[in-house]
Amino acid sequence: MAEQTAQNIAKDACYWIKANPRDFRALMAIMHHQVDIGNPCTKQGEIESYARAMGMTIDVADVFSHNRTLYPALTRYMVMLRPRLARTINFRRSKLDEIDLEEIWREVVNTSTTFLARDRFEAEKLVGMEDVSAA
């Protein structure tokens, strides 16, 4: 089986977000809560237990915590939308870092979305600078 391209992984994530906006917001809420309590590293495998602790339905977190290609793309979009989430989401190098994720988002999800960071690197930089958008 051929390895998926970064563009296809990003498109799959965007199609998932477009089809599941409420679930995406719920997952972002989990991450915001982790920032608020000072968790410096939210691990993919812990999402389900965090969701349960917040009273969320587990099926929402299940997709997120067990899909090894969806997680890296969704978390990159999360920090582009809300840079403060880079306080708890740590990244590994990925082929997703080499493509224009914003362009794919605009093609699939919404052309008028405002991103506060152009990529995960800028989100991490904003956090390091204590920028207001990352507070």
N, CA, C and O atoms as CSV, one atom per row, in Angstrom:
chain,resi,resn,atom,element,x,y,z
A,1,MET,N,N,0.845,-1.192,0.000
A,1,MET,CA,C,0.000,0.000,0.000
A,1,MET,C,C,0.883,1.246,0.000
A,1,MET,O,O,1.802,1.363,0.810
A,2,ALA,N,N,0.603,2.156,-0.896
A,2,ALA,CA,C,1.403,3.367,-1.044
A,2,ALA,C,C,1.151,4.322,0.127
A,2,ALA,O,O,0.046,4.411,0.663
A,3,GLU,N,N,2.205,5.020,0.494
A,3,GLU,CA,C,2.102,6.000,1.562
A,3,GLU,C,C,1.308,7.206,1.071
A,3,GLU,O,O,1.464,7.641,-0.070
A,4,GLN,N,N,0.458,7.740,1.940
A,4,GLN,CA,C,-0.339,8.913,1.569
A,4,GLN,C,C,0.546,10.143,1.449
A,4,GLN,O,O,1.520,10.294,2.186
A,5,THR,N,N,0.200,11.013,0.521
A,5,THR,CA,C,0.911,12.281,0.401
A,5,THR,C,C,0.442,13.225,1.503
A,5,THR,O,O,-0.635,13.052,2.075
A,6,ALA,N,N,1.267,14.218,1.787
A,6,ALA,CA,C,0.894,15.225,2.784
A,6,ALA,C,C,-0.383,15.943,2.372
A,6,ALA,O,O,-1.235,16.229,3.214
A,7,GLN,N,N,-0.520,16.235,1.090
A,7,GLN,CA,C,-1.719,16.912,0.603
A,7,GLN,C,C,-2.970,16.068,0.865
A,7,GLN,O,O,-4.002,16.599,1.276
A,8,ASN,N,N,-2.879,14.766,0.629
A,8,ASN,CA,C,-4.036,13.895,0.856
A,8,ASN,C,C,-4.364,13.769,2.338
A,8,ASN,O,O,-5.536,13.720,2.711
A,9,ILE,N,N,-3.346,13.715,3.181
A,9,ILE,CA,C,-3.581,13.658,4.629
A,9,ILE,C,C,-4.278,14.941,5.077
A,9,ILE,O,O,-5.251,14.891,5.831
A,10,ALA,N,N,-3.781,16.092,4.613
A,10,ALA,CA,C,-4.388,17.375,4.980
A,10,ALA,C,C,-5.816,17.471,4.458
A,10,ALA,O,O,-6.706,17.942,5.167
A,11,LYS,N,N,-6.041,17.029,3.230
A,11,LYS,CA,C,-7.406,17.060,2.683
A,11,LYS,C,C,-8.333,16.151,3.479
A,11,LYS,O,O,-9.466,16.532,3.774
A,12,ASP,N,N,-7.870,14.958,3.829
A,12,ASP,CA,C,-8.690,14.053,4.642
A,12,ASP,C,C,-9.068,14.709,5.962
A,12,ASP,O,O,-10.213,14.614,6.404
A,13,ALA,N,N,-8.101,15.376,6.590
A,13,ALA,CA,C,-8.379,16.068,7.850
A,13,ALA,C,C,-9.398,17.183,7.645
A,13,ALA,O,O,-10.313,17.354,8.452
A,14,CYS,N,N,-9.237,17.931,6.575
A,14,CYS,CA,C,-10.175,19.025,6.293
A,14,CYS,C,C,-11.584,18.510,6.005
A,14,CYS,O,O,-12.569,19.096,6.452
A,15,TYR,N,N,-11.671,17.420,5.264
A,15,TYR,CA,C,-12.993,16.829,5.012
A,15,TYR,C,C,-13.616,16.344,6.322
A,15,TYR,O,O,-14.824,16.468,6.522
A,16,TRP,N,N,-12.788,15.791,7.212
A,16,TRP,CA,C,-13.296,15.354,8.514
A,16,TRP,C,C,-13.796,16.554,9.312
A,16,TRP,O,O,-14.872,16.500,9.906
A,17,ILE,N,N,-13.025,17.630,9.329
A,17,ILE,CA,C,-13.419,18.844,10.052
A,17,ILE,C,C,-14.719,19.409,9.483
A,17,ILE,O,O,-15.615,19.792,10.236
A,18,LYS,N,N,-14.819,19.458,8.171
A,18,LYS,CA,C,-16.024,19.998,7.535
A,18,LYS,C,C,-17.246,19.142,7.857
A,18,LYS,O,O,-18.342,19.668,8.050
A,19,ALA,N,N,-17.060,17.834,7.916
A,19,ALA,CA,C,-18.171,16.926,8.215
A,19,ALA,C,C,-18.482,16.850,9.709
A,19,ALA,O,O,-19.585,16.462,10.091
A,20,ASN,N,N,-17.521,17.217,10.553
A,20,ASN,CA,C,-17.660,17.063,12.003
A,20,ASN,C,C,-17.244,18.331,12.756
A,20,ASN,O,O,-16.398,18.257,13.647
A,21,PRO,N,N,-17.815,19.485,12.419
A,21,PRO,CA,C,-17.356,20.724,13.067
A,21,PRO,C,C,-17.560,20.724,14.581
A,21,PRO,O,O,-16.736,21.270,15.314
A,22,ARG,N,N,-18.625,20.129,15.046
A,22,ARG,CA,C,-18.879,20.085,16.491
A,22,ARG,C,C,-17.824,19.229,17.198
A,22,ARG,O,O,-17.341,19.585,18.273
A,23,ASP,N,N,-17.478,18.110,16.587
A,23,ASP,CA,C,-16.450,17.243,17.156
A,23,ASP,C,C,-15.093,17.937,17.165
A,23,ASP,O,O,-14.340,17.824,18.132
A,24,PHE,N,N,-14.783,18.649,16.096
A,24,PHE,CA,C,-13.519,19.371,16.040
A,24,PHE,C,C,-13.463,20.417,17.146
A,24,PHE,O,O,-12.438,20.564,17.812
A,25,ARG,N,N,-14.556,21.143,17.344
A,25,ARG,CA,C,-14.586,22.133,18.429
A,25,ARG,C,C,-14.459,21.462,19.794
A,25,ARG,O,O,-13.815,22.005,20.692
A,26,ALA,N,N,-15.058,20.301,19.957
A,26,ALA,CA,C,-14.943,19.569,21.227
A,26,ALA,C,C,-13.494,19.150,21.476
A,26,ALA,O,O,-13.003,19.243,22.601
A,27,LEU,N,N,-12.822,18.698,20.444
A,27,LEU,CA,C,-11.416,18.326,20.583
A,27,LEU,C,C,-10.553,19.542,20.905
A,27,LEU,O,O,-9.612,19.455,21.694
A,28,MET,N,N,-10.878,20.662,20.294
A,28,MET,CA,C,-10.149,21.889,20.617
A,28,MET,C,C,-10.410,22.299,22.065
A,28,MET,O,O,-9.516,22.814,22.736
A,29,ALA,N,N,-11.623,22.075,22.544
A,29,ALA,CA,C,-11.942,22.396,23.940
A,29,ALA,C,C,-11.095,21.556,24.894
A,29,ALA,O,O,-10.646,22.048,25.929
A,30,ILE,N,N,-10.880,20.289,24.543
A,30,ILE,CA,C,-10.010,19.435,25.365
A,30,ILE,C,C,-8.615,20.050,25.435
A,30,ILE,O,O,-8.017,20.143,26.507
A,31,MET,N,N,-8.115,20.464,24.290
A,31,MET,CA,C,-6.769,21.040,24.252
A,31,MET,C,C,-6.698,22.368,25.009
A,31,MET,O,O,-5.720,22.633,25.708
A,32,HIS,N,N,-7.734,23.203,24.870
A,32,HIS,CA,C,-7.765,24.462,25.623
A,32,HIS,C,C,-7.739,24.170,27.120
A,32,HIS,O,O,-7.039,24.847,27.873
A,33,HIS,N,N,-8.489,23.181,27.547
A,33,HIS,CA,C,-8.513,22.819,28.969
A,33,HIS,C,C,-7.129,22.362,29.426
A,33,HIS,O,O,-6.693,22.704,30.526
A,34,GLN,N,N,-6.444,21.598,28.596
A,34,GLN,CA,C,-5.104,21.141,28.952
A,34,GLN,C,C,-4.141,22.328,29.099
A,34,GLN,O,O,-3.283,22.324,29.981
A,35,VAL,N,N,-4.281,23.334,28.245
A,35,VAL,CA,C,-3.465,24.549,28.378
A,35,VAL,C,C,-3.814,25.229,29.693
A,35,VAL,O,O,-2.926,25.629,30.446
A,36,ASP,N,N,-5.117,25.362,29.971
A,36,ASP,CA,C,-5.573,26.068,31.168
A,36,ASP,C,C,-5.064,25.432,32.456
A,36,ASP,O,O,-4.795,26.136,33.429
A,37,ILE,N,N,-4.931,24.111,32.471
A,37,ILE,CA,C,-4.460,23.438,33.694
A,37,ILE,C,C,-2.934,23.291,33.707
A,37,ILE,O,O,-2.365,22.757,34.659
A,38,GLY,N,N,-2.283,23.764,32.652
A,38,GLY,CA,C,-0.828,23.774,32.630
A,38,GLY,C,C,-0.171,22.492,32.146
A,38,GLY,O,O,1.010,22.269,32.415
A,39,ASN,N,N,-0.908,21.649,31.441
A,39,ASN,CA,C,-0.316,20.422,30.910
A,39,ASN,C,C,0.640,20.787,29.769
A,39,ASN,O,O,0.198,21.310,28.746
A,40,PRO,N,N,1.935,20.523,29.927
A,40,PRO,CA,C,2.893,20.911,28.892
A,40,PRO,C,C,2.952,19.967,27.693
A,40,PRO,O,O,3.609,20.267,26.697
A,41,CYS,N,N,2.268,18.834,27.788
A,41,CYS,CA,C,2.344,17.874,26.685
A,41,CYS,C,C,1.123,16.957,26.690
A,41,CYS,O,O,1.054,16.001,27.463
A,42,THR,N,N,0.170,17.258,25.823
A,42,THR,CA,C,-0.998,16.401,25.665
A,42,THR,C,C,-0.658,15.340,24.635
A,42,THR,O,O,-0.392,15.648,23.473
A,43,LYS,N,N,-0.669,14.110,25.062
A,43,LYS,CA,C,-0.326,13.002,24.170
A,43,LYS,C,C,-1.571,12.479,23.467
A,43,LYS,O,O,-2.668,12.473,24.026
A,44,GLN,N,N,-1.375,12.047,22.246
A,44,GLN,CA,C,-2.484,11.551,21.433
A,44,GLN,C,C,-3.264,10.457,22.152
A,44,GLN,O,O,-4.495,10.470,22.135
A,45,GLY,N,N,-2.584,9.528,22.773
A,45,GLY,CA,C,-3.245,8.404,23.434
A,45,GLY,C,C,-4.027,8.784,24.678
A,45,GLY,O,O,-4.814,7.980,25.178
A,46,GLU,N,N,-3.827,9.997,25.192
A,46,GLU,CA,C,-4.520,10.443,26.401
A,46,GLU,C,C,-5.812,11.196,26.133
A,46,GLU,O,O,-6.571,11.483,27.058
A,47,ILE,N,N,-6.059,11.513,24.882
A,47,ILE,CA,C,-7.219,12.328,24.519
A,47,ILE,C,C,-8.515,11.707,25.023
A,47,ILE,O,O,-9.386,12.409,25.538
A,48,GLU,N,N,-8.644,10.400,24.875
A,48,GLU,CA,C,-9.876,9.728,25.295
A,48,GLU,C,C,-10.132,9.905,26.789
A,48,GLU,O,O,-11.264,10.177,27.189
A,49,SER,N,N,-9.100,9.756,27.622
A,49,SER,CA,C,-9.307,9.915,29.068
A,49,SER,C,C,-9.597,11.370,29.427
A,49,SER,O,O,-10.378,11.634,30.341
A,50,TYR,N,N,-8.983,12.313,28.722
A,50,TYR,CA,C,-9.289,13.730,28.966
A,50,TYR,C,C,-10.734,14.040,28.588
A,50,TYR,O,O,-11.427,14.775,29.292
A,51,ALA,N,N,-11.174,13.478,27.485
A,51,ALA,CA,C,-12.567,13.682,27.064
A,51,ALA,C,C,-13.521,13.129,28.115
A,51,ALA,O,O,-14.497,13.782,28.483
A,52,ARG,N,N,-13.235,11.936,28.589
A,52,ARG,CA,C,-14.080,11.311,29.614
A,52,ARG,C,C,-14.112,12.184,30.872
A,52,ARG,O,O,-15.175,12.382,31.461
A,53,ALA,N,N,-12.956,12.702,31.283
A,53,ALA,CA,C,-12.885,13.539,32.482
A,53,ALA,C,C,-13.684,14.827,32.326
A,53,ALA,O,O,-14.172,15.384,33.310
A,54,MET,N,N,-13.819,15.301,31.080
A,54,MET,CA,C,-14.585,16.522,30.820
A,54,MET,C,C,-16.056,16.218,30.544
A,54,MET,O,O,-16.836,17.131,30.270
A,55,GLY,N,N,-16.442,14.933,30.615
A,55,GLY,CA,C,-17.834,14.561,30.402
A,55,GLY,C,C,-18.234,14.453,28.951
A,55,GLY,O,O,-19.425,14.451,28.640
A,56,MET,N,N,-17.265,14.362,28.048
A,56,MET,CA,C,-17.569,14.258,26.619
A,56,MET,C,C,-17.798,12.809,26.234
A,56,MET,O,O,-17.333,11.884,26.901
A,57,THR,N,N,-18.520,12.636,25.148
A,57,THR,CA,C,-18.725,11.283,24.644
A,57,THR,C,C,-17.414,10.756,24.088
A,57,THR,O,O,-16.663,11.486,23.441
A,58,ILE,N,N,-17.153,9.515,24.338
A,58,ILE,CA,C,-15.869,8.926,23.984
A,58,ILE,C,C,-15.723,8.731,22.479
A,58,ILE,O,O,-14.601,8.747,21.972
A,59,ASP,N,N,-16.813,8.548,21.757
A,59,ASP,CA,C,-16.686,8.315,20.318
A,59,ASP,C,C,-16.036,9.490,19.597
A,59,ASP,O,O,-15.367,9.295,18.581
A,60,VAL,N,N,-16.221,10.703,20.105
A,60,VAL,CA,C,-15.580,11.873,19.515
A,60,VAL,C,C,-14.064,11.744,19.651
A,60,VAL,O,O,-13.336,11.918,18.673
A,61,ALA,N,N,-13.600,11.448,20.829
A,61,ALA,CA,C,-12.171,11.343,21.081
A,61,ALA,C,C,-11.576,10.081,20.477
A,61,ALA,O,O,-10.384,10.044,20.169
A,62,ASP,N,N,-12.381,9.057,20.305
A,62,ASP,CA,C,-11.881,7.782,19.795
A,62,ASP,C,C,-11.288,7.930,18.400
A,62,ASP,O,O,-10.200,7.423,18.128
A,63,VAL,N,N,-11.993,8.613,17.528
A,63,VAL,CA,C,-11.489,8.831,16.167
A,63,VAL,C,C,-10.161,9.567,16.229
A,63,VAL,O,O,-9.202,9.204,15.546
A,64,PHE,N,N,-10.117,10.587,17.042
A,64,PHE,CA,C,-8.948,11.439,17.158
A,64,PHE,C,C,-7.759,10.707,17.762
A,64,PHE,O,O,-6.635,10.850,17.282
A,65,SER,N,N,-7.991,9.934,18.798
A,65,SER,CA,C,-6.869,9.335,19.516
A,65,SER,C,C,-6.299,8.099,18.841
A,65,SER,O,O,-5.172,7.709,19.147
A,66,HIS,N,N,-7.029,7.473,17.941
A,66,HIS,CA,C,-6.553,6.239,17.322
A,66,HIS,C,C,-6.165,6.360,15.856
A,66,HIS,O,O,-5.666,5.397,15.274
A,67,ASN,N,N,-6.379,7.502,15.256
A,67,ASN,CA,C,-6.042,7.678,13.846
A,67,ASN,C,C,-4.681,8.365,13.750
A,67,ASN,O,O,-4.544,9.539,14.094
A,68,ARG,N,N,-3.687,7.630,13.284
A,68,ARG,CA,C,-2.307,8.122,13.265
A,68,ARG,C,C,-2.018,9.135,12.159
A,68,ARG,O,O,-0.978,9.792,12.198
A,69,THR,N,N,-2.899,9.280,11.182
A,69,THR,CA,C,-2.680,10.311,10.169
A,69,THR,C,C,-3.566,11.534,10.422
A,69,THR,O,O,-3.192,12.653,10.072
A,70,LEU,N,N,-4.724,11.327,11.022
A,70,LEU,CA,C,-5.630,12.440,11.294
A,70,LEU,C,C,-5.069,13.362,12.381
A,70,LEU,O,O,-5.128,14.585,12.253
A,71,TYR,N,N,-4.531,12.778,13.439
A,71,TYR,CA,C,-4.043,13.555,14.583
A,71,TYR,C,C,-3.007,14.616,14.195
A,71,TYR,O,O,-3.178,15.777,14.568
A,72,PRO,N,N,-1.948,14.272,13.468
A,72,PRO,CA,C,-0.956,15.303,13.134
A,72,PRO,C,C,-1.537,16.464,12.323
A,72,PRO,O,O,-1.144,17.613,12.523
A,73,ALA,N,N,-2.449,16.180,11.432
A,73,ALA,CA,C,-3.045,17.250,10.626
A,73,ALA,C,C,-4.008,18.097,11.461
A,73,ALA,O,O,-3.962,19.326,11.402
A,74,LEU,N,N,-4.866,17.454,12.227
A,74,LEU,CA,C,-5.821,18.214,13.038
A,74,LEU,C,C,-5.114,19.105,14.049
A,74,LEU,O,O,-5.512,20.253,14.249
A,75,THR,N,N,-4.081,18.593,14.681
A,75,THR,CA,C,-3.394,19.409,15.688
A,75,THR,C,C,-2.671,20.593,15.045
A,75,THR,O,O,-2.578,21.659,15.654
A,76,ARG,N,N,-2.168,20.425,13.847
A,76,ARG,CA,C,-1.557,21.559,13.155
A,76,ARG,C,C,-2.606,22.626,12.856
A,76,ARG,O,O,-2.354,23.818,13.031
A,77,TYR,N,N,-3.777,22.195,12.408
A,77,TYR,CA,C,-4.839,23.178,12.172
A,77,TYR,C,C,-5.269,23.839,13.472
A,77,TYR,O,O,-5.564,25.034,13.486
A,78,MET,N,N,-5.311,23.088,14.559
A,78,MET,CA,C,-5.694,23.670,15.845
A,78,MET,C,C,-4.774,24.806,16.254
A,78,MET,O,O,-5.243,25.868,16.663
A,79,VAL,N,N,-3.461,24.593,16.146
A,79,VAL,CA,C,-2.539,25.654,16.573
A,79,VAL,C,C,-2.494,26.809,15.582
A,79,VAL,O,O,-2.164,27.933,15.960
A,80,MET,N,N,-2.816,26.552,14.332
A,80,MET,CA,C,-2.907,27.653,13.371
A,80,MET,C,C,-4.106,28.540,13.711
A,80,MET,O,O,-4.038,29.763,13.584
A,81,LEU,N,N,-5.187,27.922,14.139
A,81,LEU,CA,C,-6.384,28.672,14.524
A,81,LEU,C,C,-6.210,29.343,15.882
A,81,LEU,O,O,-6.597,30.497,16.064
A,82,ARG,N,N,-5.627,28.618,16.831
A,82,ARG,CA,C,-5.444,29.102,18.199
A,82,ARG,C,C,-4.021,28.769,18.645
A,82,ARG,O,O,-3.779,27.697,19.200
A,83,PRO,N,N,-3.080,29.683,18.404
A,83,PRO,CA,C,-1.678,29.404,18.722
A,83,PRO,C,C,-1.420,28.974,20.165
A,83,PRO,O,O,-0.467,28.238,20.418
A,84,ARG,N,N,-2.233,29.408,21.104
A,84,ARG,CA,C,-2.022,29.039,22.510
A,84,ARG,C,C,-2.009,27.523,22.708
A,84,ARG,O,O,-1.419,27.027,23.668
A,85,LEU,N,N,-2.651,26.797,21.813
A,85,LEU,CA,C,-2.691,25.344,21.956
A,85,LEU,C,C,-1.314,24.716,21.765
A,85,LEU,O,O,-1.101,23.565,22.147
A,86,ALA,N,N,-0.387,25.452,21.186
A,86,ALA,CA,C,0.988,24.953,21.058
A,86,ALA,C,C,1.667,24.853,22.425
A,86,ALA,O,O,2.767,24.309,22.531
A,87,ARG,N,N,1.029,25.367,23.455
A,87,ARG,CA,C,1.550,25.204,24.816
A,87,ARG,C,C,1.396,23.764,25.297
A,87,ARG,O,O,2.131,23.332,26.185
A,88,THR,N,N,0.460,23.021,24.730
A,88,THR,CA,C,0.230,21.644,25.172
A,88,THR,C,C,0.408,20.619,24.066
A,88,THR,O,O,0.588,19.434,24.347
A,89,ILE,N,N,0.362,21.050,22.825
A,89,ILE,CA,C,0.528,20.122,21.697
A,89,ILE,C,C,1.978,20.197,21.240
A,89,ILE,O,O,2.462,21.253,20.832
A,90,ASN,N,N,2.655,19.069,21.314
A,90,ASN,CA,C,4.038,18.980,20.848
A,90,ASN,C,C,4.045,18.235,19.522
A,90,ASN,O,O,3.274,17.297,19.317
A,91,PHE,N,N,4.908,18.656,18.643
A,91,PHE,CA,C,4.914,18.099,17.283
A,91,PHE,C,C,6.191,17.344,16.979
A,91,PHE,O,O,7.273,17.666,17.471
A,92,ARG,N,N,6.025,16.338,16.159
A,92,ARG,CA,C,7.153,15.670,15.524
A,92,ARG,C,C,7.243,16.213,14.112
A,92,ARG,O,O,6.262,16.709,13.556
A,93,ARG,N,N,8.418,16.115,13.548
A,93,ARG,CA,C,8.609,16.530,12.159
A,93,ARG,C,C,7.668,15.705,11.283
A,93,ARG,O,O,7.465,14.514,11.516
A,94,SER,N,N,7.104,16.353,10.283
A,94,SER,CA,C,6.145,15.687,9.417
A,94,SER,C,C,6.197,16.298,8.025
A,94,SER,O,O,6.561,17.460,7.843
A,95,LYS,N,N,5.828,15.492,7.067
A,95,LYS,CA,C,5.723,16.010,5.701
A,95,LYS,C,C,4.623,17.073,5.608
A,95,LYS,O,O,4.583,17.845,4.650
A,96,LEU,N,N,3.736,17.110,6.599
A,96,LEU,CA,C,2.712,18.156,6.640
A,96,LEU,C,C,3.329,19.536,6.835
A,96,LEU,O,O,2.719,20.543,6.474
A,97,ASP,N,N,4.528,19.592,7.399
A,97,ASP,CA,C,5.200,20.870,7.631
A,97,ASP,C,C,5.743,21.474,6.343
A,97,ASP,O,O,6.196,22.618,6.334
A,98,GLU,N,N,5.700,20.719,5.270
A,98,GLU,CA,C,6.280,21.169,4.004
A,98,GLU,C,C,5.237,21.638,2.992
A,98,GLU,O,O,5.583,21.996,1.866
A,99,ILE,N,N,3.969,21.639,3.385
A,99,ILE,CA,C,2.910,22.053,2.463
A,99,ILE,C,C,2.140,23.230,3.030
A,99,ILE,O,O,2.264,23.555,4.211
A,100,ASP,N,N,1.347,23.864,2.186
A,100,ASP,CA,C,0.528,24.999,2.596
A,100,ASP,C,C,-0.813,24.479,3.126
A,100,ASP,O,O,-1.764,24.287,2.369
A,101,LEU,N,N,-0.864,24.259,4.430
A,101,LEU,CA,C,-2.086,23.728,5.051
A,101,LEU,C,C,-3.248,24.712,4.929
A,101,LEU,O,O,-4.396,24.307,4.752
A,102,GLU,N,N,-2.949,25.982,5.023
A,102,GLU,CA,C,-4.007,26.994,4.928
A,102,GLU,C,C,-4.703,26.930,3.568
A,102,GLU,O,O,-5.928,27.028,3.491
A,103,GLU,N,N,-3.939,26.769,2.520
A,103,GLU,CA,C,-4.520,26.680,1.181
A,103,GLU,C,C,-5.482,25.496,1.067
A,103,GLU,O,O,-6.557,25.616,0.479
A,104,ILE,N,N,-5.096,24.375,1.621
A,104,ILE,CA,C,-5.959,23.185,1.570
A,104,ILE,C,C,-7.215,23.416,2.401
A,104,ILE,O,O,-8.309,23.036,1.984
A,105,TRP,N,N,-7.070,24.036,3.577
A,105,TRP,CA,C,-8.234,24.372,4.409
A,105,TRP,C,C,-9.214,25.239,3.610
A,105,TRP,O,O,-10.413,24.962,3.587
A,106,ARG,N,N,-8.710,26.271,2.965
A,106,ARG,CA,C,-9.574,27.196,2.215
A,106,ARG,C,C,-10.259,26.501,1.044
A,106,ARG,O,O,-11.387,26.842,0.690
A,107,GLU,N,N,-9.596,25.552,0.460
A,107,GLU,CA,C,-10.164,24.777,-0.646
A,107,GLU,C,C,-11.303,23.863,-0.172
A,107,GLU,O,O,-12.278,23.660,-0.895
A,108,VAL,N,N,-11.177,23.316,1.040
A,108,VAL,CA,C,-12.123,22.298,1.501
A,108,VAL,C,C,-13.109,22.806,2.550
A,108,VAL,O,O,-14.304,22.522,2.460
A,109,VAL,N,N,-12.628,23.551,3.541
A,109,VAL,CA,C,-13.457,23.872,4.715
A,109,VAL,C,C,-14.151,25.225,4.594
A,109,VAL,O,O,-15.379,25.300,4.599
A,110,ASN,N,N,-13.363,26.293,4.484
A,110,ASN,CA,C,-13.949,27.631,4.503
A,110,ASN,C,C,-12.927,28.636,3.975
A,110,ASN,O,O,-11.809,28.719,4.484
A,111,THR,N,N,-13.308,29.383,2.969
A,111,THR,CA,C,-12.377,30.334,2.359
A,111,THR,C,C,-12.112,31.554,3.232
A,111,THR,O,O,-11.117,32.248,3.024
A,112,SER,N,N,-12.969,31.826,4.193
A,112,SER,CA,C,-12.816,33.061,4.972
A,112,SER,C,C,-12.320,32.848,6.405
A,112,SER,O,O,-12.380,33.772,7.216
A,113,THR,N,N,-11.841,31.673,6.723
A,113,THR,CA,C,-11.320,31.412,8.067
A,113,THR,C,C,-10.098,32.280,8.337
A,113,THR,O,O,-9.236,32.447,7.474
A,114,THR,N,N,-10.033,32.829,9.548
A,114,THR,CA,C,-8.872,33.599,9.968
A,114,THR,C,C,-7.948,32.697,10.776
A,114,THR,O,O,-8.336,32.150,11.808
A,115,PHE,N,N,-6.740,32.554,10.296
A,115,PHE,CA,C,-5.718,31.806,11.023
A,115,PHE,C,C,-4.818,32.801,11.743
A,115,PHE,O,O,-4.387,33.789,11.147
A,116,LEU,N,N,-4.531,32.554,13.014
A,116,LEU,CA,C,-3.671,33.438,13.785
A,116,LEU,C,C,-2.194,33.089,13.623
A,116,LEU,O,O,-1.318,33.869,13.998
A,117,ALA,N,N,-1.928,31.916,13.065
A,117,ALA,CA,C,-0.555,31.499,12.753
A,117,ALA,C,C,-0.581,30.808,11.401
A,117,ALA,O,O,-1.550,30.120,11.076
A,118,ARG,N,N,0.463,30.980,10.614
A,118,ARG,CA,C,0.467,30.384,9.272
A,118,ARG,C,C,0.821,28.899,9.294
A,118,ARG,O,O,0.514,28.165,8.355
A,119,ASP,N,N,1.476,28.462,10.385
A,119,ASP,CA,C,1.830,27.048,10.526
A,119,ASP,C,C,2.171,26.772,11.982
A,119,ASP,O,O,2.099,27.666,12.825
A,120,ARG,N,N,2.541,25.534,12.271
A,120,ARG,CA,C,2.832,25.180,13.664
A,120,ARG,C,C,4.099,25.863,14.161
A,120,ARG,O,O,4.232,26.120,15.357
A,121,PHE,N,N,5.023,26.159,13.268
A,121,PHE,CA,C,6.257,26.840,13.664
A,121,PHE,C,C,5.965,28.256,14.153
A,121,PHE,O,O,6.518,28.698,15.159
A,122,GLU,N,N,5.098,28.959,13.439
A,122,GLU,CA,C,4.738,30.307,13.873
A,122,GLU,C,C,3.963,30.261,15.185
A,122,GLU,O,O,4.163,31.117,16.048
A,123,ALA,N,N,3.086,29.282,15.349
A,123,ALA,CA,C,2.344,29.145,16.605
A,123,ALA,C,C,3.310,28.924,17.770
A,123,ALA,O,O,3.155,29.527,18.832
A,124,GLU,N,N,4.298,28.063,17.570
A,124,GLU,CA,C,5.288,27.807,18.628
A,124,GLU,C,C,6.090,29.070,18.927
A,124,GLU,O,O,6.402,29.347,20.086
A,125,LYS,N,N,6.421,29.829,17.901
A,125,LYS,CA,C,7.159,31.090,18.080
A,125,LYS,C,C,6.324,32.088,18.875
A,125,LYS,O,O,6.841,32.753,19.773
A,126,LEU,N,N,5.033,32.197,18.551
A,126,LEU,CA,C,4.147,33.112,19.272
A,126,LEU,C,C,4.054,32.739,20.746
A,126,LEU,O,O,4.056,33.615,21.611
A,127,VAL,N,N,3.974,31.450,21.035
A,127,VAL,CA,C,3.949,30.989,22.425
A,127,VAL,C,C,5.244,31.395,23.122
A,127,VAL,O,O,5.220,31.892,24.248
A,128,GLY,N,N,6.368,31.184,22.452
A,128,GLY,CA,C,7.661,31.524,23.035
A,128,GLY,C,C,7.817,33.009,23.292
A,128,GLY,O,O,8.512,33.408,24.227
A,129,MET,N,N,7.181,33.833,22.474
A,129,MET,CA,C,7.254,35.287,22.622
A,129,MET,C,C,6.217,35.829,23.596
A,129,MET,O,O,6.192,37.026,23.882
A,130,GLU,N,N,5.345,34.927,24.115
A,130,GLU,CA,C,4.247,35.346,24.974
A,130,GLU,C,C,3.307,36.297,24.248
A,130,GLU,O,O,2.745,37.205,24.860
A,131,ASP,N,N,3.135,36.093,22.945
A,131,ASP,CA,C,2.232,36.900,22.129
A,131,ASP,C,C,0.812,36.779,22.665
A,131,ASP,O,O,0.425,35.718,23.156
A,132,VAL,N,N,0.044,37.836,22.578
A,132,VAL,CA,C,-1.319,37.842,23.094
A,132,VAL,C,C,-2.193,36.771,22.422
A,132,VAL,O,O,-3.097,36.224,23.054
A,133,SER,N,N,-1.924,36.473,21.146
A,133,SER,CA,C,-2.720,35.455,20.454
A,133,SER,C,C,-2.429,34.066,20.981
A,133,SER,O,O,-3.188,33.133,20.720
A,134,ALA,N,N,-1.349,33.917,21.712
A,134,ALA,CA,C,-0.962,32.611,22.239
A,134,ALA,C,C,-1.173,32.527,23.744
A,134,ALA,O,O,-0.773,31.550,24.376
A,135,ALA,N,N,-1.800,33.551,24.318
A,135,ALA,CA,C,-2.007,33.584,25.762
A,135,ALA,C,C,-3.103,32.638,26.198
A,135,ALA,O,O,-3.401,32.546,27.389
